[in-house]
Amino acid sequence: RWETTFRADPALVVSSGGAVPVTAAQISSGTSNNVRVDVVVSNLGSTTMSNVPVNLAVVRNGGASESLGQIVVPSLAAGGTASISFTVTGRAGVNVFTASI
């Protein structure tokens, strides 16, 4: 008897061209919803994934990590990627955005 296991492997990886999977850009000079954070999610596995949760957090000026929300990727094909965007509020000082799966 042979058994084969197919696994999905969600990841946030630096591309072969050196592009990072999480980038942030100021989209307005307002004080609310002024930053767009783009996240590229990869499936390094051999099977399609469904309902992949991607979480975004921020650390402001070296303080505690604060959750900014979650976006669910409905489907991610084996070997594929998905790009998602969060629109969030950036504040004065240093904002370090972190995505996780």
Sequence and secondary structure as in RCSB ss.txt:
>XXXX:A:sequence
RWETTFRADPALVVSSGGAVPVTAAQISSGTSNNVRVDVVVSNLGSTTMSNVPVNLAVVRNGGASESLGQIVVPS
LAAGGTASISFTVTGRAGVNVFTASI
>XXXX:A:secstr
         EE    TT   SEEEEE  SSSSS EEEEEEEEE SSS EEEEEEEEEEEETT  EEEEEEEEEEE
E TT EEEEEEEE   SS EEEEEE 
